[in-house]
Amino acid sequence: MRSGILMDTGPLVAYLSRRDAYHDWAVEQFATLDLPFVTCEPVLTEACFIAARNGVSPARVLEVVLGGAMRIGLGLQEELPVIQALMERYHNVPMSLADACLVRLTEITDLPICTLDADFVIYRTRRGRALDLISPTGSRALHEP
């Protein structure tokens, strides 16, 4: 496995919002996991929206990327057919665009996903492999060095 972590919306927003129930957990993850985190543009879009709804400036989400703690690791245009197929496979969940992009990123990178979203327990790679998750619910212990 390559060094790094895929970052979902929930932990990113929790890190930025002291009022979030998972704030302390997210701060611990940002301090102990390998940087830079890897994410996708739909996660950043969701995070900006949710941050604003929670009274946090959406610009703070972008500051994390601009500061080098996170990078965008997926070209959506090139991956659209695979992402569309994932969303169709999980239409009953339903799978968001951000979730589909993160599942695709894990297929490409073999990196674990840091998430608060229980839907990732359901998702599988195209080869049927369960996803490696880092979450406060214990889906995976903290990232080993």
N, C-alpha and C positions, 0 to 999 in steps of 0.2 A: 504494500500500500504506500502511496506517495504521502508526503507530509502535507497536512492541511485539513481544513474542516469546511463543509458546506454550511452556510448560514441561512436559516429560514427567517421569516418575518417576526414571529413571536419573540424569540430571544433578542433580536435586534431592538425591537420596541421596548422590551422589558429592560434592557441595558440603559436605554435613554430616559426611561420614565421611572423616577423614584417611587411613584405611587403604584406601580405595577406589582402585583402579587409575586412575580418571579424576578423582581429586580435584583435582589441579592444573589440569587442563583446565576442570573445572566452575567453580573459583574464578575463572579467567580470564574465562569467559563471564559470570558474575555481575557481574564488575567492568566489562566492556566493552559489554554489551548493554543495550538500553533497558529501563528499569524503569517501571512494575511489570510483571513477567511475568504472563501469563494462564494459568490452568490450570482444572482441573475437580475436583470432589469425588472421583471414582474415582482420580485420580492421587494426591491427598492420602492416600486410604485405602491405596493400594499403598505409597506412600512411608513412611507410619507403620509398616506391617508390616515392610518391608524394613529400615528404619532400626533398629527394635527387634531384628530378627534379626542385624544387624551391630553390636550393642552401642551404638547411638545412641538416646538418648531420643526416642520418637515426638513428645513435646511440642516438640522442636526444629523439627520439620516445621511445626507450627502456628505457631511463633514467626515463621517466615519470612512467613507470611500476615499475622499480627497486626502485624508490624513494617512492613508496607506494601510489601515487595519483590515480593509476589505477590497476585493477586486471582483470585477465582473468576469465570469468564466465561461459564458455561453453566448454564441451568436445566434440569436433567435431565428433570424431569416434562414440560416443554413439548417437548423434543426426542426423547422416547422412540421415536416411530414411525420417525424418520429414523435414529436410532442402531441400532434393531433391524434395519432394512433393511441398514445397513452391516455389522453382525455376521453377518447371513445371507449377504450377498454374499461375505464373506471367511471363511466357516465352515471352510474347508480350512486356514487359516493356523494356528490359529484366532485371530480378532481379540478382544482383551480389551475389556471395557467402557471402560477408560481410553483405549485406543487409538481406539476408535470415537468417544468424546467429543472427543478431540483432532482427529481427522479432521473431525468436524462443526464444531468451532471454527474450523479453517482455512477451511472452506467459508463460514462466516459472516463471518470477519474478514479473510481473505486474509493472515494472518500466518504466518511460518515457525515450524516446530516444532524446539525444541532437544531432542535425543534421543540415546540410546545404542542404541536399538532398531532393528535392521536391517529389521524388518517394515515400517517406514514407507516404505521404498524401493518396496515392492510396492503399497501402498495408493494409490488415486486418489480424487479428488473425484467427486461424482455426475456431473459433466460430463467426467470422464475425464482431468483434469489431474493431473500428478505433483505431489507435495507439495514445498514449499520446506523443506529441512532444514538444520539446523545440527548437525553431529556431528563427533566427532574423527576419523572415518574419511574425511573429505573429501567427504561428499555435498554440502556447500556450504561455500564459504569463509566466514570470519567475516562477520558482519552488517556491511554497509556503512552508513555514516551517512546 
